[in-house]
Amino acid sequence: MTAAGLPADVLLVSLGSTSGLRTVDDQLAGAIERAGARIAVVRARPPRNVRTLALTDLVWALAARHAAQEGLRRHRPRAVVYGSVGAALLWPRPGAIRLDAAMAANRPGRHGVWQRPRERLLLRRSPLLVPQSAEALAEVPVPRPPAVVVPPPVALGPEPRAWDERDVAAVTYAADPWKKGLDRVLAAWRGTRRDGEELVVCGARPGAVAAAAGPAGIPPGVRDAGPLAPEAFADLLAHARTFVIAPRREDHGLVQLEALAAGCRLVTTTAPGAYVALAVARVAAPRLVVDRPDDTGALAAAIRSALDAPRDPGSDDAARARASLAERFDADRVDAVVRDELLPALLG
């Protein structure tokens, strides 16, 4: 990070509206610092809650603008990176844009009534895009600026806990219950759970699990853990046998990648969007990828298959997943991209 009084090479404007965004921004800042550049990070102050997605994007964009203005004044950076399209929407100065999805793709209809035209203007003025994946870049309308793909690294850590030492049957993540398909997961769990098995729902706001369950009520064997600190979530994944998700759209799937790195079996439906983790899931255990997202029976059967199938050392799902993760998301590889490609593009 920058020393007091020294100008920054790079100012990173972090929206920070979710824990995932904060983590990805911190990872990028760390890689820039390890590459030898002076990095300053400023975060938007969380605004008040509003009712619609268009208004939510507006109040967060205003908060990001205020943070960027203060960062520009204090750090006098040579280059600016906005951590997401949302952070850049009302930028005070053009800069590079980090993204996991374009608003043209993930803000359809009235949800993106002002953001999509604004994004088109940003793309004409931004000097560089920093997408998290080639899949995300493919969703950005053309013409578009030059791009350097910098994936978030996925830490593999030590060998995962043995299968027979895992005492949590299943975990799902539902910070956005509709987008993450919590209703689909609960319906499938109702049809496949056996006595003693527990599904832990993480990230959901109060009341969201009951709302997603609908009139039938929350199924037996469901525990609402709410939002968890990163360390607590990582520990939960280390004890879980499966990670289950049925998204209606997926921009990257970082949580799914973390689950695979922790040794969980990943049960997922297909979904529109970049959904980078889907390719890894197909490598690890294609039988657990459900190609009919609304087929509750197929999802329930995949969950049952994941829970019942023994670990076979000769064809281990976890080993295949970790090999695929290492090939694409290794931290040293990401650091090399930041050092050799991103910083020269930012700083010349």
C-alpha positions as CSV (number, residue, x, y, z in Angstrom):
1,M,0.0,0.0,0.0
2,T,1.1,3.6,-0.4
3,A,3.2,5.3,2.2
4,A,1.9,8.5,3.7
5,G,2.4,11.5,1.5
6,L,3.5,9.4,-1.6
7,P,1.4,9.4,-4.7
8,A,-0.1,6.1,-5.6
9,D,0.6,4.3,-8.8
10,V,-2.9,2.8,-8.8
11,L,-6.1,3.8,-7.0
12,L,-8.5,0.9,-6.7
13,V,-12.1,2.1,-6.1
14,S,-13.9,-0.8,-4.4
15,L,-17.7,-0.9,-4.4
16,G,-17.7,-3.5,-1.6
17,S,-21.4,-4.1,-1.7
18,T,-20.9,-7.8,-1.0
19,S,-18.3,-9.8,0.8
20,G,-17.4,-11.4,-2.6
21,L,-16.7,-8.1,-4.2
22,R,-14.6,-7.0,-1.2
23,T,-12.5,-10.2,-1.4
24,V,-11.9,-10.0,-5.1
25,D,-10.8,-6.3,-4.8
26,D,-8.5,-7.2,-1.9
27,Q,-6.9,-10.0,-4.0
28,L,-6.3,-7.7,-6.9
29,A,-4.8,-5.0,-4.6
30,G,-2.5,-7.6,-3.1
31,A,-1.3,-8.8,-6.5
32,I,-0.6,-5.2,-7.6
33,E,1.4,-4.6,-4.5
34,R,3.4,-7.8,-4.9
35,A,4.2,-6.6,-8.4
36,G,6.0,-3.6,-6.9
37,A,3.4,-0.9,-7.5
38,R,2.1,1.5,-4.9
39,I,-1.6,0.8,-4.5
40,A,-4.3,2.7,-2.6
41,V,-7.7,1.2,-2.0
42,V,-10.9,3.3,-1.2
43,R,-14.3,1.7,-0.5
44,A,-17.8,3.1,-0.9
45,R,-19.6,3.7,2.3
46,P,-22.7,1.5,2.4
47,P,-25.7,3.6,1.6
48,R,-29.3,3.3,2.8
49,N,-31.4,0.4,1.6
50,V,-33.8,1.2,-1.3
51,R,-36.5,-0.8,-3.0
52,T,-35.5,-1.3,-6.6
53,L,-32.3,-2.6,-8.3
54,A,-32.0,0.6,-10.4
55,L,-32.1,2.7,-7.3
56,T,-29.7,0.4,-5.4
57,D,-27.2,0.8,-8.2
58,L,-27.7,4.6,-8.1
59,V,-27.0,5.0,-4.3
60,W,-24.0,2.7,-4.4
61,A,-22.7,4.5,-7.5
62,L,-23.0,7.8,-5.6
63,A,-21.1,6.3,-2.7
64,A,-18.4,5.0,-5.0
65,R,-18.1,8.4,-6.6
66,H,-17.6,10.1,-3.2
67,A,-14.9,7.5,-2.3
68,A,-13.1,8.0,-5.6
69,Q,-13.1,11.7,-5.3
70,E,-11.5,11.5,-1.8
71,G,-9.0,8.9,-3.1
72,L,-8.0,11.0,-6.0
73,R,-7.5,14.0,-3.7
74,R,-5.5,12.1,-1.1
75,H,-3.4,9.7,-3.3
76,R,-2.9,11.5,-6.7
77,P,-2.7,8.2,-8.6
78,R,-1.2,7.6,-12.0
79,A,-4.0,5.2,-12.9
80,V,-7.5,4.3,-11.5
81,V,-9.1,0.9,-11.5
82,Y,-12.8,0.7,-10.6
83,G,-13.5,-2.7,-9.0
84,S,-16.8,-3.2,-10.8
85,V,-19.1,-1.5,-13.4
86,G,-21.2,-0.4,-10.4
87,A,-18.2,1.4,-8.9
88,A,-17.5,3.2,-12.2
89,L,-21.1,4.3,-13.1
90,L,-20.6,7.8,-11.8
91,W,-16.9,8.0,-11.9
92,P,-15.2,11.4,-11.4
93,R,-12.3,10.4,-13.7
94,P,-12.1,7.7,-16.4
95,G,-10.2,4.5,-15.5
96,A,-9.9,0.8,-16.0
97,I,-13.0,-1.2,-15.1
98,R,-12.9,-4.6,-13.4
99,L,-15.9,-6.7,-14.1
100,D,-17.4,-10.2,-13.7
101,A,-20.4,-9.3,-15.9
102,A,-21.6,-6.4,-18.1
103,M,-24.7,-4.6,-17.1
104,A,-25.9,-5.1,-20.6
105,A,-26.2,-8.8,-19.7
106,N,-27.2,-8.8,-16.0
107,R,-29.5,-5.8,-15.8
108,P,-32.3,-6.6,-18.2
109,G,-35.5,-4.5,-18.7
110,R,-36.4,-2.0,-16.0
111,H,-33.7,-3.2,-13.7
112,G,-31.1,-1.5,-15.9
113,V,-33.0,1.3,-17.4
114,W,-30.3,3.9,-16.7
115,Q,-27.3,1.7,-16.1
116,R,-27.1,0.1,-19.6
117,P,-26.9,3.5,-21.4
118,R,-24.4,4.7,-18.9
119,E,-22.3,1.6,-19.3
120,R,-22.1,2.2,-23.1
121,L,-20.7,5.6,-22.4
122,L,-18.2,4.2,-19.9
123,L,-17.0,1.7,-22.5
124,R,-16.3,4.5,-25.0
125,R,-14.2,6.4,-22.4
126,S,-12.5,3.6,-20.4
127,P,-8.8,2.9,-21.4
128,L,-8.9,-0.7,-20.3
129,L,-11.2,-3.5,-19.1
130,V,-10.0,-6.0,-16.5
131,P,-12.5,-8.9,-16.7
132,Q,-12.4,-11.8,-14.3
133,S,-12.7,-14.3,-17.2
134,A,-12.8,-14.6,-21.0
135,E,-16.4,-15.6,-20.5
136,A,-17.2,-12.3,-18.8
137,L,-15.4,-10.3,-21.6
138,A,-17.5,-12.1,-24.2
139,E,-20.7,-10.6,-22.7
140,V,-19.4,-7.0,-23.1
141,P,-20.9,-5.3,-26.1
142,V,-18.5,-4.3,-28.9
143,P,-16.8,-2.0,-29.6
144,R,-15.0,-2.2,-26.3
145,P,-11.7,-1.1,-24.9
146,P,-8.6,-3.3,-24.8
147,A,-8.7,-5.9,-22.0
148,V,-6.5,-7.9,-19.7
149,V,-8.2,-10.9,-18.2
150,V,-7.2,-11.3,-14.5
151,P,-9.1,-14.1,-12.7
152,P,-9.6,-14.0,-8.9
153,P,-7.1,-16.6,-7.5
154,V,-8.5,-19.7,-5.7
155,A,-6.4,-20.8,-2.8
156,L,-6.1,-24.6,-2.7
157,G,-4.4,-24.9,0.6
158,P,-3.6,-28.3,2.2
159,E,-5.2,-31.5,1.1
160,P,-9.0,-31.4,1.9
161,R,-10.4,-33.2,4.9
162,A,-11.2,-36.9,4.3
163,W,-14.6,-37.8,3.1
164,D,-15.6,-39.8,6.1
165,E,-14.6,-36.9,8.4
166,R,-17.1,-34.5,6.9
167,D,-20.1,-34.1,9.2
168,V,-22.2,-31.6,7.2
169,A,-24.2,-33.1,4.3
170,A,-24.7,-30.0,2.2
171,V,-24.1,-26.2,2.1
172,T,-25.7,-23.6,-0.2
173,Y,-25.1,-19.9,-0.6
174,A,-28.0,-17.4,-0.9
175,A,-27.0,-13.8,-0.5
176,D,-29.4,-13.2,-3.4
177,P,-31.9,-16.0,-2.9
178,W,-33.7,-15.6,-6.3
179,K,-30.5,-15.3,-8.3
180,K,-28.9,-18.2,-6.5
181,G,-32.0,-20.4,-6.8
182,L,-32.6,-21.0,-3.1
183,D,-36.2,-22.0,-3.7
184,R,-35.0,-24.7,-6.2
185,V,-32.4,-26.0,-3.7
186,L,-35.0,-26.2,-0.8
187,A,-37.5,-28.0,-3.0
188,A,-34.9,-30.6,-4.1
189,W,-33.7,-31.0,-0.5
190,R,-37.2,-31.7,0.6
191,G,-37.4,-34.6,-1.9
192,T,-34.0,-36.2,-1.2
193,R,-33.0,-35.6,2.4
194,R,-32.5,-38.6,4.7
195,D,-32.7,-38.6,8.5
196,G,-29.7,-36.9,10.1
197,E,-28.7,-35.0,7.0
198,E,-28.5,-31.2,7.3
199,L,-28.4,-28.4,4.6
200,V,-26.8,-25.2,5.8
201,V,-27.9,-22.0,4.1
202,C,-25.3,-19.3,4.2
203,G,-25.5,-15.6,3.4
204,A,-29.3,-15.2,3.4
205,R,-30.8,-12.1,5.0
206,P,-33.4,-12.7,7.9
207,G,-36.6,-14.2,6.6
208,A,-35.2,-15.1,3.2
209,V,-35.1,-18.8,3.7
210,A,-38.8,-18.9,4.8
211,A,-39.7,-16.8,1.8
212,A,-37.9,-19.0,-0.6
213,A,-39.5,-22.1,0.9
214,G,-43.0,-20.8,0.2
215,P,-46.3,-22.2,1.5
216,A,-44.8,-25.6,2.1
217,G,-42.5,-24.2,4.8
218,I,-38.9,-24.8,5.4
219,P,-38.0,-28.4,4.9
220,P,-36.7,-30.6,7.7
221,G,-32.9,-30.6,8.1
222,V,-32.3,-27.0,7.0
223,R,-30.2,-24.6,9.1
224,D,-30.1,-20.9,8.4
225,A,-26.6,-19.8,9.2
226,G,-27.0,-16.3,7.9
227,P,-24.0,-14.3,6.7
228,L,-20.7,-15.8,7.9
229,A,-17.2,-14.3,8.2
230,P,-14.8,-15.7,5.6
231,E,-13.0,-17.8,8.1
232,A,-16.2,-19.4,9.4
233,F,-17.5,-20.1,5.9
234,A,-14.2,-21.7,4.9
235,D,-14.4,-23.9,8.0
236,L,-17.9,-24.9,7.1
237,L,-16.9,-25.9,3.6
238,A,-14.0,-28.0,5.0
239,H,-16.7,-30.0,6.9
240,A,-19.2,-30.3,4.1
241,R,-19.7,-33.2,1.7
242,T,-21.5,-31.2,-1.0
243,F,-22.2,-27.7,-2.1
244,V,-25.5,-27.3,-3.9
245,I,-26.7,-24.3,-6.0
246,A,-29.2,-23.8,-8.7
247,P,-28.6,-20.3,-10.0
248,R,-30.9,-18.4,-12.4
249,R,-27.9,-16.5,-13.5
250,E,-24.2,-16.8,-12.5
251,D,-21.6,-14.2,-13.2
252,H,-18.6,-16.1,-12.1
253,G,-19.2,-18.7,-9.3
254,L,-16.4,-17.8,-6.9
255,V,-18.1,-19.5,-4.0
256,Q,-18.5,-22.7,-6.0
257,L,-14.8,-22.6,-6.8
258,E,-14.0,-22.2,-3.2
259,A,-16.2,-25.2,-2.3
260,L,-14.4,-27.3,-4.9
261,A,-11.0,-26.2,-3.5
262,A,-12.2,-27.2,-0.1
263,G,-13.0,-30.8,-1.3
264,C,-16.8,-30.5,-1.6
265,R,-18.6,-32.2,-4.4
266,L,-20.4,-29.5,-6.4
267,V,-24.0,-30.1,-7.4
268,T,-25.2,-27.3,-9.7
269,T,-27.7,-26.5,-12.5
270,T,-26.6,-24.8,-15.6
271,A,-27.3,-21.1,-15.9
272,P,-27.0,-18.1,-18.2
273,G,-24.1,-15.8,-17.6
274,A,-20.3,-16.3,-17.7
275,Y,-20.5,-19.0,-14.9
276,V,-16.9,-19.8,-15.0
277,A,-17.2,-22.5,-12.2
278,L,-19.5,-24.5,-14.4
279,A,-16.7,-25.6,-16.7
280,V,-14.7,-26.8,-13.6
281,A,-17.8,-28.6,-12.3
282,R,-18.1,-30.5,-15.6
283,V,-14.5,-31.6,-15.4
284,A,-14.8,-32.7,-11.7
285,A,-18.1,-34.6,-11.8
286,P,-20.2,-34.0,-14.9
287,R,-22.9,-36.4,-13.5
288,L,-23.6,-33.7,-10.8
289,V,-24.4,-30.9,-13.3
290,V,-28.1,-30.7,-14.0
291,D,-28.9,-29.4,-17.4
292,R,-32.6,-28.8,-16.7
293,P,-32.5,-26.0,-14.1
294,D,-36.2,-26.2,-13.2
295,D,-36.3,-30.0,-12.9
296,T,-36.6,-30.5,-9.1
297,G,-36.4,-34.2,-9.4
298,A,-33.2,-34.1,-11.4
299,L,-31.6,-31.8,-8.9
300,A,-32.7,-34.0,-6.0
301,A,-31.3,-37.0,-7.7
302,A,-27.9,-35.3,-8.3
303,I,-27.8,-34.3,-4.6
304,R,-28.5,-37.9,-3.6
305,S,-25.8,-39.2,-6.0
306,A,-23.2,-36.8,-4.6
307,L,-24.0,-37.7,-1.0
308,D,-24.2,-41.5,-1.6
309,A,-21.3,-42.1,-4.0
310,P,-18.2,-43.2,-2.1
311,R,-14.8,-41.6,-2.6
312,D,-12.9,-43.7,-5.1
313,P,-9.1,-42.9,-4.9
314,G,-8.7,-43.9,-8.5
315,S,-11.2,-41.4,-9.9
316,D,-11.6,-38.8,-7.2
317,D,-13.9,-35.9,-8.0
318,A,-11.9,-33.6,-5.6
319,A,-8.6,-34.4,-7.2
320,R,-9.9,-33.6,-10.7
321,A,-11.4,-30.3,-9.4
322,R,-8.2,-29.2,-7.7
323,A,-6.1,-30.0,-10.8
324,S,-8.5,-27.9,-12.9
325,L,-8.4,-25.1,-10.3
326,A,-4.6,-25.1,-10.2
327,E,-4.4,-24.9,-14.0
328,R,-6.6,-21.8,-14.3
329,F,-6.7,-20.0,-10.9
330,D,-3.3,-20.6,-9.3
331,A,-2.3,-17.5,-7.3
332,D,1.2,-17.4,-8.8
333,R,-0.2,-17.5,-12.3
334,V,-2.5,-14.6,-11.5
335,D,0.3,-12.6,-10.0
336,A,2.3,-13.1,-13.2
337,V,-0.6,-11.7,-15.3
338,V,-0.8,-8.7,-13.0
339,R,2.9,-8.1,-13.1
340,D,3.5,-8.8,-16.8
341,E,0.3,-7.6,-18.5
342,L,-2.0,-5.6,-16.2
343,L,0.5,-3.1,-14.8
344,P,2.2,-2.3,-18.1
345,A,-1.3,-1.7,-19.6
346,L,-2.2,0.6,-16.7
347,L,1.0,2.5,-16.2
348,G,2.7,2.3,-19.7
